[in-house]
Each structure stands twice: as C-alpha cells, then as structure tokens.
Amino acid sequence: MQFPVIFIVLASFAGCADNTSNAPKAVLGPSQSGSVATQVDSSNFTTVEWKEKTLNFGTINQGQKLDVVYHFKNTGTKPLVISKVEPSCGCTVVETPTEPIAPGKEGVIKGSFDSHGREGSQYKTIIVNANTKGTQVHELLFIVDVKTKS
C-alpha cells in the first residue's frame, strides 16, 4: 500500500513546478556550484560576441567522432563567467571553461559529438549560461549529416 502514497506525494510535487515564469534564471559561477542558486548582481553582467553560433560540418561517416569548437570574445567591461554548458543529448560531451574570461579576451566552448548509432541529418544544440546582458542563455547549434556505413 505504500505505492499509492508515494505516487500521490510525487504527483503533488510535480504540480508545484512553475514553468511559466519569465523571470531571469540565476546564473552560478564556477565557485557557486552548490544546490542552492543565488541571484547574480546584474551590475556584474558583460557582453559576449560569438564568432559563429551555428556550425555546419557537412558529412561524416557513422561511428566517427567530431570535435566542435565555438569561439567567442568578451566584449564587455566585466569578467565573463560561463557557469554552465549543456548539450542537447548524450551523444555530445562538452567542456565548461573553469576561469572567467577577462574583458577583451577570447575563449572557446569545446564539444565532441559521437556519431555511433546515428544516421542522417543531425541538429545538435549546446546551451551556454553566462553573466551576460540581455540574456544569460546562449544557444549554439551544429549540423552534421551522418552517412550510414555500407
């Protein structure tokens, strides 16, 4: 009889989630990776310029690994803190920069796509959270056509 009680408790918590808020999400710095988010002071926000937000790699063979690199520059006056880098699926592994990027300096977001078990056109995103003005969420996209082994 514990199953119905657990189900009711879990269902009540699921109903509490508010996915409709337009409020900015908290951005955490590398040293703030705890479970409780703290609101970042917007006076520490900066600006970023992406060399390219969309990369097209053409065709690769199934099973091949593909390295992706996105170049950016901190165009603001405050250090750029990238708090989180998250791929859209488990087929892509990403690296999060561990140090703030000084104003005027450049950096990279690196990822590696494993095409094993994939075929056809692949559209993969990498979401970057940073202390940037306007939006703190940046969507990067890469496109690749995976050719099936014959």
MDAnalysis code that builds the backbone (N, CA, C; Angstrom):
import MDAnalysis as mda
import numpy as np

u = mda.Universe.empty(450, n_residues=150, atom_resindex=np.repeat(np.arange(150), 3), trajectory=True)
u.add_TopologyAttr("name", ["N", "CA", "C"] * 150)
u.add_TopologyAttr("resid", np.arange(1, 151))
u.add_TopologyAttr("resname", ["MET", "GLN", "PHE", "PRO", "VAL", "ILE", "PHE", "ILE", "VAL", "LEU", "ALA", "SER", "PHE", "ALA", "GLY", "CYS", "ALA", "ASP", "ASN", "THR", "SER", "ASN", "ALA", "PRO", "LYS", "ALA", "VAL", "LEU", "GLY", "PRO", "SER", "GLN", "SER", "GLY", "SER", "VAL", "ALA", "THR", "GLN", "VAL", "ASP", "SER", "SER", "ASN", "PHE", "THR", "THR", "VAL", "GLU", "TRP", "LYS", "GLU", "LYS", "THR", "LEU", "ASN", "PHE", "GLY", "THR", "ILE", "ASN", "GLN", "GLY", "GLN", "LYS", "LEU", "ASP", "VAL", "VAL", "TYR", "HIS", "PHE", "LYS", "ASN", "THR", "GLY", "THR", "LYS", "PRO", "LEU", "VAL", "ILE", "SER", "LYS", "VAL", "GLU", "PRO", "SER", "CYS", "GLY", "CYS", "THR", "VAL", "VAL", "GLU", "THR", "PRO", "THR", "GLU", "PRO", "ILE", "ALA", "PRO", "GLY", "LYS", "GLU", "GLY", "VAL", "ILE", "LYS", "GLY", "SER", "PHE", "ASP", "SER", "HIS", "GLY", "ARG", "GLU", "GLY", "SER", "GLN", "TYR", "LYS", "THR", "ILE", "ILE", "VAL", "ASN", "ALA", "ASN", "THR", "LYS", "GLY", "THR", "GLN", "VAL", "HIS", "GLU", "LEU", "LEU", "PHE", "ILE", "VAL", "ASP", "VAL", "LYS", "THR", "LYS", "SER"])
u.atoms.positions = np.array([
    [0.796, -1.211, 0.000],
    [0.000, 0.000, 0.000],
    [0.842, 1.281, 0.000],
    [2.154, 1.144, 0.061],
    [2.987, 2.340, 0.043],
    [3.050, 2.980, -1.336],
    [2.889, 2.209, -2.394],
    [2.981, 2.740, -3.750],
    [2.001, 3.886, -3.986],
    [0.693, 3.757, -3.660],
    [-0.218, 4.882, -3.909],
    [0.159, 6.131, -3.128],
    [0.658, 5.969, -1.905],
    [1.033, 7.129, -1.100],
    [2.227, 7.838, -1.752],
    [3.224, 7.073, -2.157],
    [4.400, 7.661, -2.804],
    [3.993, 8.348, -4.102],
    [3.125, 7.711, -4.866],
    [2.659, 8.300, -6.125],
    [1.955, 9.626, -5.877],
    [1.115, 9.699, -4.873],
    [0.368, 10.933, -4.566],
    [1.334, 12.037, -4.145],
    [2.336, 11.686, -3.316],
    [3.306, 12.678, -2.868],
    [4.111, 13.208, -4.061],
    [4.588, 12.308, -4.915],
    [5.357, 12.736, -6.093],
    [4.508, 13.572, -7.040],
    [3.273, 13.184, -7.241],
    [2.380, 13.935, -8.128],
    [2.128, 15.339, -7.584],
    [2.020, 15.476, -6.265],
    [1.768, 16.802, -5.703],
    [2.980, 17.710, -5.875],
    [4.201, 17.150, -5.764],
    [5.392, 17.962, -6.004],
    [5.509, 18.357, -7.469],
    [5.166, 17.471, -8.376],
    [5.234, 17.774, -9.805],
    [4.299, 18.911, -10.160],
    [3.164, 18.999, -9.487],
    [2.194, 20.052, -9.751],
    [2.661, 21.409, -9.282],
    [3.682, 21.451, -8.429],
    [4.175, 22.710, -7.887],
    [5.158, 23.419, -8.802],
    [5.673, 22.740, -9.786],
    [6.669, 23.345, -10.670],
    [6.041, 24.469, -11.460],
    [6.715, 25.604, -11.483],
    [6.223, 26.759, -12.234],
    [7.114, 26.961, -13.437],
    [6.665, 26.524, -14.591],
    [7.447, 26.653, -15.814],
    [7.036, 27.858, -16.633],
    [6.193, 28.724, -16.088],
    [5.676, 29.846, -16.855],
    [6.354, 31.156, -16.508],
    [7.273, 31.158, -15.565],
    [7.912, 32.386, -15.134],
    [8.796, 32.958, -16.231],
    [8.717, 34.276, -16.412],
    [9.597, 34.955, -17.354],
    [10.772, 35.597, -16.636],
    [10.870, 35.381, -15.335],
    [11.955, 35.964, -14.561],
    [13.284, 35.362, -14.990],
    [14.339, 36.168, -14.976],
    [15.641, 35.625, -15.349],
    [16.055, 34.525, -14.385],
    [16.717, 33.533, -14.912],
    [17.217, 32.435, -14.100],
    [18.500, 32.879, -13.418],
    [18.764, 32.325, -12.269],
    [20.005, 32.619, -11.566],
    [21.172, 32.026, -12.345],
    [22.260, 32.736, -12.361],
    [23.455, 32.253, -13.029],
    [24.483, 31.982, -11.950],
    [25.047, 30.803, -11.947],
    [26.030, 30.432, -10.952],
    [27.422, 30.488, -11.534],
    [28.356, 30.977, -10.768],
    [29.752, 30.956, -11.184],
    [30.371, 29.622, -10.829],
    [31.578, 29.364, -11.318],
    [32.231, 28.090, -11.070],
    [32.355, 27.770, -9.584],
    [32.541, 28.781, -8.723],
    [32.680, 28.518, -7.302],
    [31.331, 28.423, -6.607],
    [30.238, 28.639, -7.334],
    [28.907, 28.617, -6.759],
    [28.123, 27.408, -7.247],
    [28.753, 26.266, -7.349],
    [28.098, 25.114, -7.941],
    [27.244, 24.339, -6.947],
    [26.886, 24.929, -5.839],
    [26.057, 24.264, -4.844],
    [24.637, 24.084, -5.336],
    [23.816, 23.433, -4.534],
    [22.458, 23.121, -4.964],
    [21.510, 24.305, -4.826],
    [21.892, 25.328, -4.083],
    [21.017, 26.484, -3.910],
    [21.521, 27.606, -4.803],
    [20.672, 28.042, -5.731],
    [21.049, 29.107, -6.659],
    [20.967, 30.460, -5.969],
    [21.898, 31.334, -6.284],
    [21.852, 32.683, -5.760],
    [21.755, 33.629, -6.946],
    [20.994, 34.685, -6.791],
    [20.809, 35.645, -7.871],
    [22.084, 36.439, -8.059],
    [22.540, 36.580, -9.267],
    [23.751, 37.317, -9.577],
    [23.398, 38.785, -9.755],
    [24.240, 39.634, -9.241],
    [24.058, 41.073, -9.359],
    [24.250, 41.480, -10.817],
    [23.234, 42.086, -11.425],
    [23.303, 42.448, -12.840],
    [24.362, 43.508, -13.125],
    [24.882, 44.170, -12.099],
    [25.962, 45.139, -12.342],
    [27.254, 44.430, -12.742],
    [27.305, 43.109, -12.576],
    [28.470, 42.323, -12.989],
    [28.269, 41.661, -14.350],
    [27.189, 42.017, -15.042],
    [26.943, 41.443, -16.363],
    [27.868, 42.086, -17.383],
    [28.146, 41.336, -18.438],
    [29.027, 41.795, -19.506],
    [28.384, 41.441, -20.844],
    [29.111, 41.589, -21.911],
    [28.588, 41.225, -23.228],
    [29.543, 40.235, -23.888],
    [28.987, 39.420, -24.783],
    [29.778, 38.420, -25.474],
    [29.464, 38.484, -26.960],
    [30.479, 38.246, -27.760],
    [30.299, 38.184, -29.208],
    [30.762, 36.801, -29.667],
    [29.855, 36.068, -30.328],
    [30.167, 34.737, -30.842],
    [30.654, 34.870, -32.270],
    [31.776, 34.232, -32.591],
    [32.266, 34.252, -33.977],
    [31.214, 33.607, -34.878],
    [30.725, 32.436, -34.484],
    [29.621, 31.759, -35.172],
    [28.826, 31.005, -34.122],
    [27.519, 31.107, -34.191],
    [26.663, 30.348, -33.276],
    [26.133, 29.078, -33.932],
    [26.300, 28.980, -35.260],
    [25.874, 27.788, -35.998],
    [27.046, 27.297, -36.838],
    [27.352, 26.002, -36.673],
    [28.428, 25.381, -37.435],
    [27.853, 24.235, -38.251],
    [28.228, 24.159, -39.546],
    [27.780, 23.072, -40.410],
    [29.016, 22.279, -40.833],
    [29.037, 21.003, -40.451],
    [30.206, 20.165, -40.704],
    [30.065, 19.271, -41.919],
    [28.977, 19.399, -42.668],
    [28.822, 18.568, -43.854],
    [28.575, 17.120, -43.486],
    [29.265, 16.190, -44.163],
    [29.019, 14.754, -43.990],
    [30.196, 14.076, -43.301],
    [29.868, 13.203, -42.354],
    [30.871, 12.344, -41.725],
    [30.360, 10.908, -41.782],
    [31.250, 9.957, -41.550],
    [30.870, 8.547, -41.546],
    [30.348, 8.140, -40.166],
    [29.350, 7.289, -40.168],
    [28.779, 6.794, -38.918],
    [29.887, 6.160, -38.071],
    [29.884, 6.460, -36.779],
    [30.896, 5.944, -35.864],
    [32.042, 6.912, -35.636],
    [32.157, 7.916, -36.494],
    [33.220, 8.907, -36.378],
    [32.898, 9.888, -35.255],
    [33.935, 10.348, -34.543],
    [33.761, 11.403, -33.552],
    [34.117, 12.735, -34.194],
    [33.353, 13.747, -33.842],
    [33.516, 15.071, -34.427],
    [33.756, 16.076, -33.312],
    [34.857, 16.817, -33.387],
    [35.135, 17.874, -32.423],
    [34.524, 19.171, -32.921],
    [33.819, 19.866, -32.021],
    [33.213, 21.158, -32.358],
    [33.813, 22.220, -31.436],
    [34.082, 23.393, -31.996],
    [34.665, 24.477, -31.219],
    [33.958, 25.777, -31.604],
    [33.447, 26.470, -30.602],
    [32.810, 27.774, -30.799],
    [33.715, 28.838, -30.172],
    [34.066, 29.843, -30.952],
    [34.936, 30.920, -30.486],
    [34.074, 32.116, -30.079],
    [34.471, 32.759, -28.980],
    [33.750, 33.941, -28.518],
    [34.737, 34.948, -27.944],
    [34.245, 36.179, -27.781],
    [35.053, 37.247, -27.197],
    [34.219, 37.986, -26.164],
    [34.820, 38.281, -25.028],
    [34.166, 39.112, -24.014],
    [34.294, 40.559, -24.481],
    [33.192, 41.127, -24.954],
    [33.194, 42.492, -25.487],
    [32.753, 43.516, -24.454],
    [32.544, 43.069, -23.220],
    [32.103, 43.972, -22.164],
    [33.254, 44.462, -21.306],
    [32.877, 45.020, -20.155],
    [33.862, 45.603, -19.246],
    [34.027, 44.801, -17.958],
    [33.303, 43.731, -17.804],
    [33.387, 42.867, -16.620],
    [33.846, 41.480, -17.040],
    [34.432, 40.708, -16.132],
    [34.813, 39.329, -16.477],
    [33.586, 38.503, -16.885],
    [33.756, 37.694, -17.914],
    [32.701, 36.809, -18.404],
    [32.822, 35.478, -17.663],
    [31.747, 35.109, -16.964],
    [31.723, 33.861, -16.214],
    [30.740, 32.918, -16.893],
    [31.245, 31.817, -17.414],
    [30.384, 30.801, -18.015],
    [30.113, 29.771, -16.932],
    [28.879, 29.727, -16.476],
    [28.538, 28.892, -15.336],
    [28.105, 27.489, -15.709],
    [27.622, 27.323, -16.932],
    [27.115, 26.006, -17.319],
    [27.141, 25.880, -18.838],
    [27.537, 24.699, -19.301],
    [27.488, 24.370, -20.725],
    [26.835, 23.010, -20.807],
    [25.708, 22.930, -21.525],
    [24.911, 21.703, -21.530],
    [24.526, 21.302, -22.952],
    [24.881, 20.074, -23.361],
    [24.499, 19.592, -24.697],
    [23.049, 19.132, -24.714],
    [22.477, 19.052, -25.912],
    [21.074, 18.648, -26.051],
    [20.876, 17.145, -25.933],
    [21.946, 16.370, -26.073],
    [21.787, 14.917, -25.937],
    [23.078, 14.296, -25.444],
    [22.988, 13.023, -25.054],
    [24.130, 12.309, -24.531],
    [25.190, 11.977, -25.565],
    [24.901, 12.194, -26.845],
    [25.873, 11.910, -27.903],
    [26.944, 12.989, -27.999],
    [26.776, 14.082, -27.252],
    [27.723, 15.189, -27.282],
    [28.244, 15.449, -25.874],
    [29.552, 15.524, -25.747],
    [30.197, 15.839, -24.476],
    [30.805, 17.228, -24.623],
    [30.632, 18.078, -23.597],
    [31.131, 19.450, -23.675],
    [32.052, 19.765, -22.500],
    [32.854, 20.806, -22.685],
    [33.741, 21.306, -21.642],
    [33.281, 22.705, -21.242],
    [33.233, 22.957, -19.941],
    [32.889, 24.274, -19.427],
    [34.176, 24.989, -19.022],
    [34.406, 26.201, -19.534],
    [35.597, 26.940, -19.097],
    [35.568, 27.122, -17.574],
    [36.716, 26.939, -16.933],
    [36.754, 26.999, -15.476],
    [37.135, 28.366, -14.932],
    [37.725, 29.213, -15.755],
    [38.158, 30.539, -15.320],
    [37.356, 31.620, -16.036],
    [37.100, 32.743, -15.354],
    [36.442, 33.871, -16.035],
    [37.303, 34.368, -17.195],
    [36.625, 34.893, -18.215],
    [37.298, 35.451, -19.391],
    [37.348, 36.968, -19.190],
    [38.548, 37.518, -19.160],
    [38.734, 38.951, -18.915],
    [38.150, 39.779, -20.062],
    [37.761, 41.022, -19.782],
    [37.269, 41.908, -20.847],
    [38.286, 42.012, -21.983],
    [37.787, 41.885, -23.209],
    [38.635, 41.973, -24.394],
    [39.308, 40.667, -24.780],
    [39.239, 39.674, -23.929],
    [39.897, 38.383, -24.205],
    [38.933, 37.429, -24.902],
    [39.521, 36.411, -25.530],
    [38.729, 35.419, -26.260],
    [38.764, 34.074, -25.548],
    [37.777, 33.251, -25.847],
    [37.693, 31.917, -25.277],
    [36.995, 30.977, -26.241],
    [36.882, 29.715, -25.833],
    [36.234, 28.710, -26.667],
    [35.330, 27.819, -25.826],
    [34.298, 27.318, -26.471],
    [33.454, 26.249, -25.944],
    [33.753, 25.047, -26.819],
    [34.182, 23.949, -26.194],
    [34.542, 22.747, -26.938],
    [33.526, 21.648, -26.677],
    [33.288, 20.859, -27.722],
    [32.415, 19.708, -27.603],
    [32.903, 18.583, -28.497],
    [32.403, 17.391, -28.226],
    [32.745, 16.236, -29.043],
    [31.463, 15.436, -29.285],
    [31.134, 15.234, -30.559],
    [29.929, 14.517, -30.974],
    [30.310, 13.105, -31.392],
    [29.646, 12.098, -30.831],
    [29.878, 10.699, -31.182],
    [28.739, 10.258, -32.102],
    [29.055, 9.977, -33.353],
    [28.019, 9.632, -34.332],
    [27.658, 8.148, -34.327],
    [28.241, 7.373, -33.432],
    [27.914, 5.942, -33.338],
    [26.409, 5.784, -33.080],
    [25.749, 4.982, -33.930],
    [24.312, 4.748, -33.785],
    [23.431, 5.862, -34.334],
    [24.019, 6.867, -34.919],
    [23.266, 7.993, -35.506],
    [23.314, 7.863, -37.028],
    [22.291, 8.386, -37.681],
    [22.311, 8.429, -39.144],
    [21.460, 9.582, -39.634],
    [21.812, 10.072, -40.807],
    [21.069, 11.175, -41.409],
    [21.460, 12.522, -40.820],
    [20.624, 13.514, -41.070],
    [20.889, 14.879, -40.612],
    [20.733, 14.971, -39.104],
    [21.737, 15.562, -38.473],
    [21.750, 15.739, -37.024],
    [21.839, 17.231, -36.730],
    [20.919, 17.713, -35.907],
    [20.910, 19.105, -35.457],
    [21.057, 19.062, -33.940],
    [22.224, 19.458, -33.441],
    [22.513, 19.359, -32.008],
    [22.777, 20.750, -31.447],
    [22.256, 20.983, -30.257],
    [22.455, 22.273, -29.612],
    [23.305, 22.128, -28.359],
    [23.969, 23.206, -28.043],
    [24.719, 23.334, -26.800],
    [24.236, 24.633, -26.166],
    [23.760, 24.531, -24.942],
    [23.241, 25.694, -24.225],
    [24.323, 26.204, -23.275],
    [24.614, 27.498, -23.362],
    [25.637, 28.132, -22.536],
    [24.973, 29.162, -21.634],
    [25.213, 29.051, -20.325],
    [24.714, 30.034, -19.364],
    [25.884, 30.910, -18.942],
    [25.699, 32.235, -18.988],
    [26.780, 33.167, -18.653],
    [26.191, 34.457, -18.082],
    [27.028, 35.246, -17.464],
    [26.617, 36.517, -16.867],
    [26.604, 37.622, -17.925],
    [25.681, 37.511, -18.876],
    [25.633, 38.454, -19.990],
    [24.364, 39.289, -19.955],
    [24.487, 40.507, -20.444],
    [23.357, 41.434, -20.515],
    [22.348, 40.925, -21.529],
    [21.098, 41.262, -21.322],
    [20.044, 40.865, -22.259],
    [19.553, 39.470, -21.971],
    [20.363, 38.488, -22.252],
    [20.011, 37.108, -21.945],
    [21.225, 36.420, -21.336],
    [20.978, 35.529, -20.426],
    [22.059, 34.770, -19.819],
    [22.179, 33.380, -20.446],
    [21.311, 33.084, -21.417],
    [21.292, 31.774, -22.073],
    [21.595, 31.958, -23.555],
    [22.603, 31.238, -24.025],
    [23.027, 31.315, -25.428],
    [22.931, 29.927, -26.030],
    [22.272, 29.841, -27.189],
    [22.102, 28.557, -27.859],
    [23.051, 28.460, -29.044],
    [23.893, 27.436, -29.004],
    [24.818, 27.158, -30.098],
    [24.303, 25.929, -30.833],
    [24.475, 25.878, -32.135],
    [23.947, 24.786, -32.946],
    [25.046, 24.246, -33.851],
    [25.080, 22.922, -33.994],
    [25.901, 22.355, -35.055],
    [25.086, 21.341, -35.826],
    [25.397, 21.277, -37.111],
    [24.665, 20.433, -38.057],
    [25.680, 19.512, -38.710],
    [25.301, 18.241, -38.810],
    [26.172, 17.272, -39.468],
    [25.293, 16.179, -40.072],
    [25.681, 15.712, -41.232],
    [24.971, 14.616, -41.881],
    [25.797, 13.348, -41.675],
    [25.209, 12.360, -40.995],
    [25.925, 11.119, -40.702],
    [25.589, 10.099, -41.772],
    [26.645, 9.691, -42.516],
    [26.485, 8.711, -43.594],
    [26.570, 7.312, -43.001],
    [25.538, 6.509, -43.270],
    [25.480, 5.139, -42.764],
    [26.538, 4.279, -43.444],
    [27.176, 3.439, -42.649],
    [28.181, 2.529, -43.202],
    [27.518, 1.564, -44.168],
    [28.175, 1.277, -45.290],
    [27.600, 0.363, -46.274],
    [28.093, -1.043, -46.060],
])
